[in-house]
Amino acid sequence: MLNLFVALLAAAAATSRIPSRLARPLYPKQSSNSSAVALEISTTGGDRNATSPILYGWMIEDISVDDLIFPNGIFLTATSIPSKAGFMESCFRTELFRASVTGSNNPIEPFAPTLDGYLPVGEGVTLSLDPFHPLSDAITTALRVDIDANATGQVGFMNTGWWGMQVIPQTYNASFYMQPAALYPNLTSANVSIVSNLTGETWVSSSVSIPSNLTTFGYTQFATQLINTATAPNSNNSFTVTFDAAEASGRTFYFAFNSLFAETFKDRPNGIRKDLGEAVYGLKPKFLRFPGGNNIEGQSYPTRWIWNETIGPLIDRHGRIGDWGYWNTNGFGLLEFLEWTEDMEMEPVMAIYAGYSLDGNSVPQDRMGPVLQTALDQIEYCMGDTSTTWGAQRAADGHPKPFQINYVELGNEDWFSSTYPYRFPILYNGIKAAYPNITLISTAYNEANGVETDFNYTIEIPPGGMWDTHHYEEPQFFLSQWNYWDNFQENTSLTNVTVFVGEYSVFQLDTAPDVLNFSDPSDIHIFYPELISAIGEGVYLLAAERNPNVVKMTSYAPSLANLNSYVWTPNLVTFTANPNDTILSVSYQLQKFFNTYHGTETLPITNSAGDFDPLYWAASIDGSSNSVYLKIINSGNATQQLSVDLDAAYSSVNGSIMTNPNLYGYNYLNNQTAIVPVPIQGLTLKSASNGSRLSWDVPAYSVNVIEFLT
């Protein structure tokens, strides 16, 4: 993500609706090259290069309450409020009574504890925050529930979730810690329910038995399953914990770490929301970059992401003030990220804190030793066997088998600092000495060139290293870079250095000064990825596909955002508590499209007529089926004639196209499939003297894949 203080300017426009594009100029600009294009694809000769098997991946950062993808409501990355707020299957909001998703509803002390999301149930019930009965050293604030002596009926508290809770047939796991203020021998049970906020209807309920000798010295954990068969008409529902007032009137109780988990992806404990996990998995990402992003750096050194504070029992995890205006609980920690890669067969691309934080301060050179040791410990936790200190800790945390880490990223966007020239070699050399086979990724090369910064340097990335470059740009930028990676290593000092495009997106429409405006003006900003986004990003991805010896990985950013609260647009996937509201954007569809038709080797293409612009292309072959994939994008506003000759006989041809009558069309609520790949009609493959030939008129503003089958 671009430097955080710049990115936060987008927050002012976060609640704006998408404006009409009708008054906008048509971009990309129409090319003067309108001649027919003739391509010759060689399948039997010429140079081939093995494609990158991990080219298309997923970047996650806690940025837009994307942690709501996590079912327990603790967090995952997206860009708006605990990223896990909804990405994790946790349904609970503020289950640890820490700051709300807006930082805090306490105007005196930012990020102070809050009762955000909690409401009393029944007359005569008072809820308050209690600092005198901590659950653990990490969870130091409790919910105090005072029940009036004259209370009747069901009394207790409710939690409204992250802007609601989905209620569908599934099993919910509920738990809470409770401590009575005194011994209450008449108290026999508590009722745990999910109810409608609109009608009061109870969708599912369970009774939890309470022993008569329940201790008043510390907390007791209670847990139950809610086996639900109902489907609620909407997500306007809450979770309740109540008592019969006949047993509880005049009593005081303390609650901590209240949790409600719906079913998770692959039933992983403390995992991610099932439907959102399926959306991520549907793209078949080959790697996961985690945990960020700006969020690893912290607003200051003390508030940085500290890996060993994100492991172990949830009640012992100290949270932190996140970088995007809300509290991070660390409920989705290092081990959960690693298990996520395991569940989706993804390559872990793990970042380590590199000594720079967003307040502009860097760890001094003579104090970088502990930063290096912390990184080595983090890697040992992942890769060490059980004879090592941190490998044994991982086993104690429930995963005895080591993870294989092949890629480690040293920081994030460190070209914003002047100190990477001394921090990078300390970390690079130190980690390489211990783990020589890990590819280490630099987050700076030549960006600190004195144009956008007050300093000027170039990082000397050693052979075998990798450079992570980020691009939030206008469409024309990506079109202009269609050949940027051609001969990249030869044209730079980066011999045998590969590239990771770790963050990219079309951020706004083309403007005359070609300057990005991070205040998100509605006439040029792109709030949801549009067809024009897919065209620009698609051309850039074709440039990567054409140069697999250079570009090894790409990932769009940000990836997830809760539609109820976000600080950055556009995003790859947006969602709410209601699975029917999930939107797989045009940019998501593009990545899935290209990843589906990604061969094992590139094929040489000669253009015997015509040239790049407005058509752009790349071809690959699947080594197992011998199918040829030709990807072709028309960035212009007119149909382009195309002929394709292959030097081998193919039996048939299929094709799919992404397009829309509106260049600024996008996928949106109640029309989530406005722009998706659909079959191309009327493709005909003809025999030629030396192979096969296809003639086709490529529609304006379209992204296409042609598949030649043996």
C-alpha positions, 0 to 999 in steps of 0.5 A: 500500500502506498505510504499510509499518510497519503492513503488515509486521504482516501477516507473522506471519499469512502462513503461516496456512491459511484458517480456516473461515468457518462461525462468522462472522456474515453480512455485509454486513448484511441491509437492511430494504429488501426491496421489489421494484425497478423500473428504467427505462433510457433509451437515447434520452434523458436525460444520457449521459456518456462512460465512462472508457476506462481505468477498469480497470487493474493496479498493480504493486509489488515486495512479495510475491516477485511479481518471480518473475513474471519468468522470470530470477528477478530480480523484478515487484509483488506483495507477497511476496519479490522480486516478480519472483521468479517473475513474471519468467521467470527461474528462478534464485534469488539469481543475483547472490548477494545477500540471500535472499528473507527479507532474508538468511540471514546473522545478523550482517549483514542483506542480506549476500550469500548462497548461498541456492538453491545446492548443490554437485553431486558429492563433493568440491565446495565452494561459497563466496562470493568478494568478490575477483573481482567481475563489475562494479561492481554485481555484486561477489560471485562464486560460488567452486567448488572441486573436490577433486583426487579428485573423480569423475563430474559435478561443479559446482553446482545452483540450486533456483530459486524454490521449484522450476522448471517443466519443460514443452516450451519453449526455455530460455535459459541463461547464466553468466559464468565465470573459471578461477583458472588456465589449464586446457588440458584443460577442454573443456566444461561441461554445462548441465542441468535435472534432477529433485530427486526422481529425478535424471532429466535433463529437458534438457541442453546442452554448452557448449564452453570454449576451451583459452585461456580467460582468467583475467583477467576473466570470459567469458560462456557461453550456450546454449539448452535445447530441452526436449520433456519435461514434469516431473510437478512443479516440484521441479527444479533447474538444474545447471552441471557438468564432467567431473571427469576434466577439472576435478578439483583446479580452482577456478572463479568464476561470476557472474550465472548465469541461466536464462530460460524463454519470456516473454510475447510473447517479450520479452527479460528479460520476464515469465513467459509464463503469468502474463503471459497471466493479467494480459493476460486481464484486459485492463487499460487501464493499469499503475501502476508501480513502486509503491507503498511500494517507490518510497520506500525505507526511507530516502533512500539506499535509494529506487528510483532510476530510472537505476540500473534501466536499462542492462545487467543486470550494471551495475544496482546493486540495493537493499534493498527495502521488504518485507524482501528484496533488489531486484535492479533486474533489471526496471527502468524500460524493462522496465516501459515495454515491458510497457505496450507489450506489453499495450497499457496506458497507463503511469501512472508514479510518481516519487520525491517526497522522502519515505521510510519512515523518516519523513524528507523532503528539506528544502525547499531541497534539492528541486531535485535531486528535481525534476530527477531526475523530469524526467530520468526523464520525458525518458528515457521521452518524449525524442527521440534528440536529448535526453540521456536519450532518446539513452540510451533508444535506446542501451538498445534502444528508439529510439521514445519512449513517450507518458506521460500520467500521472505520480504524485508519490510514494506515500501522501504523507499519511503525511508532514507535508511534502507541502504544500511538496514537492507544489507544487515537483514539480507546478509544475516538471513542468507547466512542462516537460510541460504536457499530462501529468496529475499525480497527487497522493497526498494530499488531505484524509487528513492530517486530524489523525485518523490523523496528528499533522498537519492539512492539505489539498492544493490540487490544481489543476484538471486534476490527479488524486487517488490515494486508497487503501482497504483496508477492510471490506465495509460501508465499500464499500457505504456509499460507493456514492454517494460520488462523486456530486457529488464535485467540487461538494461539495469544493474539487476543481474539475475534479479527477479521481480515481484509486482506485490501491489498494483491496481488502476486507481484513477482515470487518465488525467492531463498532468498524469498525477494521482489524486489520493483525495479520490475526486469522484470524476476521476477516481475508480471506486470499484474496478471497472472494465477500463481497469481490467484493460490496463491491468491486463496489458500489464499482466501480459507484460509479466507473462511475456517475461517469466524470467523476470516477473515471478509473482503478481498480486492486486491490492488491496484484496478485501474490504467490508462495504460498511467501513473501508479506507481505500478503494478500489478493492479486489473483493468487497463483502458484508455479513450477508454472503449474497452481497459479496462482489467479485470485482472485474479485476478479480475476474481478470486475474481468475481468467488469466490464471485459469489459462496459464500455460507451462511455457511461453510461445514465440509470436511474430507479428507479420502485420500490424503492431502493438497498440491497440492490440496487445497479446501473449501466448503460452502452451500447456505441456500436458495437453498441448493446448495453446492459449492466446491472450489478446486485449483490444484497448481501443474503441474500434474493432480490430481485425486479427489473423492467427497462424499456428505451425501445427494442426489443431482440431478446434478452438474455443474462446472467452471474452470480458467486455461491456458496452460501458467502458466504465462498467463494473460489478456491483450489488444485485449485478455481481456478474455484469462483467465476467468471461463469457464464451465467444461465439462464431470462432472457426479454425481453418486448416492451412498449408503449414498448420491452422489459421484463425481469423477474427474481429476483436471487439473494442475494449475487450479482454480475450483468451483463445484456446487452441485444442489438439 
